[in-house]
Every structure is written in C-alpha cells, then in structure tokens.
Amino acid sequence: MGVFLRFLVLIAFLFVLVGKRVKISLVIFLSTLLLGFLFLIPPPVFLKALFQGVTGFLTVKILLAIYFVLILGRALEETGFSARLLSSMEGVIPDKRVSLVIPALVFGLFPVPAGAMLSAPMAEKIGNDMSISAEHKFFFNYWFRHVWEFSWPLYAGVILGSGILDIPIGRFSLKMIPLVGFTLLVGFVMLFTILRGDYSMNMKRSGGRFLSFLFALWPVYLIVFLVLIVRLHFLLSLLITVFAVFLTSRVGPRRALRVLRDALEFRTFLLIISVMVFKRVLENSGAVEELPAAFLSYNIPPILPVLVVPFIVGLLTGITNAGVGVTFPVFLTFLKGDFGLVAVAYTAIMSGVFLSPVHLCLVVTREYFGADPGKIYRLIIPPVILILLFSVLLNLFY
C-alpha cells in the first residue's frame, strides 16, 4: 500500500470517528494505533514511541505552558477582570458596530474551550440593541473571537507549532502577525459593509472610561511586554503575570489554590498528550520523510499538499492544536526551511477549523444565538477563502 493510500485510510478513519462524535483525544490515540499498523512499526519501537510521547521534555513543556494559560484565565475570572472590562467599555466606543466585536476581540486573547461563549452574552445584548439578525450576531462574535489564534502566544496551536518546529515562540508569533492583520481587516470590512446605517453612540463620559478600559487590559500588556520585548521564556512570563494578578487583586492562599485546582482541565491535557504521542509515533514510522518524498517524486508543488491536508484535518477535528499536532510533523521536512509554508499550513488548519461542524465555538454559539446553519456558512465561507488566498500570497514574500 502506497504512502498516499495509507494516509487516505488514516484521514477516512479520522473522519468516521469524528462523525460518530468520538472524543477527539480518543480519535487521535486510535489514529496513532492505526498509524502503527499501517506503517508496520515493530511493537517494541511503537511502545517506546508511546512512552517518549508521554514523558518527553517537549510534552512536559507544552503541558506546563497550557496549564499556566488556564491558571491565568481562571485568575482573571476570579478577580473580576471580565466585569471591570464590561463596565469600562460603556461610553468608550464611538460606534455600536465596533462595540459589538470588542468583547470577542478582548476575550479572544484568553484561549478557553468554547471561548466564544465568553463574549456571546455581550454580543447578544449589543446586537439586540442594534436590531441585527441572529446570524450576524453569531458571525461577528465568532469571527473576531478567533483572529488572535494565528499569532497570540497563549494559544495551544502557536505553542505547539513553535515547539514542533523548534522556533522561539516570540519569533513564530511575530511572523504570523500579518495573518492576524488581514483577518481583522476582512472582519471589519464585512462589519461595515453588512451593517450599514447610523450606529453612533453617546460619548459624553468617554474620558475617564477610556482610561479605565485601557487599564483593565494590563495583564495583556504585561504578557506582550515580557514575551516579545523583554524576550523572557514564555513559561516565566506567564508565571510572572499570574503572580502579578494575584498580588494586585490581593488573592489569598486559599483562593489561589482554588484557581490552581480549577485550572486542572484534564481533557485538555489528555488531548495534548495524545497529539504528542501521535507526533512521536509518526516520526518513528518514517512517514515524515516518506510522504514529502512521495509528493516530490510526483512533482507536486509542496504548497498543494501543505494547503489541502491541514485543511482537511482542521475540518475533521475542529481543533487548531490537533491540526498542528497531526500535520506539522507530517510536513516537517517542508516547513523547517520555509516559514511561508508554515503560514499556509497554519491558515489551512484555521480555515478548516472555522468551517468545522465539530468546532465547539461554532456548535455552542450557533445554538446560543439560534442562528440558521445554512445562513452562517454563507457568511463564513467567503472570508475563509480570502484568508487562505492571502496566506498563499504571503508565502511568496517569506
């Protein structure tokens, strides 16, 4: 069985399991077992790869990073960050259309499962005041919630991608910023094109509120400063920020311990471990070298498989870090020497995730807003095509 056919079998297997709503961590683990069978990995080698995938230094480092991110999210919730942000927004934003997407943009900086639900109640309230449709409330909340996922160093996909490629996370984030900018541009063009009319707001009390709004975002500034300017290690930057949040909010030991406990989201950790095991087994299978070689032997331009396969995996799983964990190791030979292809692959994953029927944000917020599935896909598909085309164009300049 050729390498292409073996991967088609693997992708079909993923599709069937996801379609049956099997938990994604179990899907990846079972796919790992199938991978070992398809590529005839000897049992001792397979078991060693499993052990290395669970206990490896990279796995531990990524798990710690994800845990610290979850701690920060819980700490901000515990200390009333969300409530202060909402209060400070009143009278600051001059246009209701911008006000509609600001909560999604702010809460999008804090990656949590089904995170679009954090801003959905605010989008619902503002959208009702604007008398816009459920589909428009859904789309703008959904789209702007995810723009930072291309580059923001708190996202597991960015952490995992930089780890797999052995690129410092600050460098990875900076190189992906053009995709954030273009995704924002597309979103705002649609916002002002679709929602036409007078949506101006009363700005009489904007001065003090604006300062409060800016000050409420200080944890975000601190992380950016430590990671991108001071160039501290990402884990240390997160630890300092969590400590600063606890200190400034006077969080005592008992509350701090509760935050640490609540941040132990074992399903997320299990997903990361499953991805890292898959990565290790895939490396040991020889497919990492075999698949690119097969593409090259057929004179297929690398950009085509790097575009198509990650898109399919993102569509099947609905999870960016799962897409990164599955596809980046497969195309490691291509991606290591060409960051333009990294941008294409990551965008392809994100595009699949945006459209995935198993994407948690899509599922829960579509239900929350009561939006029609056909209508929301007519809104999502055009901008997804645009960001894919932009990533291909961006590839020419890296």
Residue, then its C-alpha position, 0 to 999 in steps of 0.5 A: m500500500g502506497v504512502f498516499l493510500r495509507f494516509l487516505v485510510l488514516i484521514a477516512f478513519l479520522f473522519v468516521l470517528v469524528g462523525k460518530r462524535v468520538k472524543i477527539s483525544l480518543v480519535i487521535f490515540l486510535s489514529t496513532l494505533l492505526l498509524g502503527f499498523l499501517f506503517l508496520i512499526p515493530p511493537p517494541v519501537f511503537l511502545k517506546a514511541l508511546f512512552q517518549g510521547v508521554t514523558g518527553f521534555l517537549t510534552v512536559k513543556i507544552l503541558l506546563a505552558i497550557y496549564f499556566v494559560l488556564i491558571l491565568g484565565r481562571a485568575l482573571e475570572e476570579t478577580g473580576f477582570s471580565a466585569r471591570l472590562l464590561s463596565s469600562m467599555e460603556g461610553v468608550i466606543p464611538d460606534k455600536r458596530v465596533s462595540l459589538v466585536i470588542p468583547a470577542l476581540v478582548f476575550g479572544l486573547f484568553p484561549v478557553p474551550a468554547g471561548a466564544m461563549l465568553s463574549a456571546p452574552m455581550a454580543e447578544k445584548i449589543g446586537n439586540d440593541m442594534s436590531i441585527s439578525a441572529e446570524h450576524k450576531f453569531f458571525f461577528n462574535y465568532w469571527f473576531r473571537h478567533v483572529w488572535e489564534f494565528s499569532w497570540p502566544l497563549y494559544a495551544g496551536v502557536i505553542l505547539g507549532s513553535g515547539i514542533l518546529d523548534i522556533p522561539i515562540g516570540r519569533f513564530s508569533l511575530k511572523m504570523i502577525p500579518l495573518v492576524g492583520f488581514t483577518l481583522l481587516v476582512g472582519f471589519v470590512m464585512l462589519f461595515t459593509i453588512l451593517r450599514g446605517d447610523y450606529s453612533m453612540n453617546m460619548k459624553r463620559s468617554g474620558g475617564r472610561f477610556l482610561s479605565f478600559l485601557f487599564a483593565l487590559w494590563p495583564v495583556y500588556l504585561i504578557v506582550f511586554l515580557v514575551l516579545i520585548v523583554r524576550l523572557h521564556f514564555l513559561l516565566s512570563l506567564l508565571i510572572t503575570v499570574f503572580a502579578v494578578f494575584l498580588t494586585s487583586r490581593v488573592g489569598p492562599r486559599r483562593a489561589l489554590r482554588v484557581l490552581r485546582d480549577a485550572l486542572e482541565f484534564r481533557t485538555f491535557l489528555l488531548i495534548i498528550s495524545v497529539m504528542v504521542f501521535k507526533r512521536v509515533l509518526e516520526n518513528s514510522g518514517a512517514v515524515e520523510e516518506l510522504p514529502a518524498a512521495f509528493l516530490s517524486y510526483n512533482i507536486p508543488p509542496i504548497l498543494p499538499v501543505l494547503v489541502v491536508p491541514f485543511i482537511v484535518g482542521l475540518l475533521t477535528g475542529i481543533t487548531n492544536a490537533g491540526v498542528g499536532v497531526t500535520f506539522p510533523v507530517f510536513l516537517t521536512f517542508l516547513k523547517g526551511d520555509f516559514g511561508l509554508v508554515a503560514v499556509a499550513y497554519t491558515a489551512i488548519m484555521s480555515g478548516v477549523f472555522l468551517s468545522p461542524v465539530h468546532l465547539c465555538l461554532v456548535v455552542t454559539r450557533e445554538y446560543f444565538g439560534a442562528d440558521p446553519g445554512k445562513i452562517y456558512r454563507l457568511i463564513i465561507p467567503p472570508v475563509i477563502l480570502i484568508l487562505l488566498f492571502s496566506v498563499l500570497l504571503n508565502l511568496f514574500y517569506 
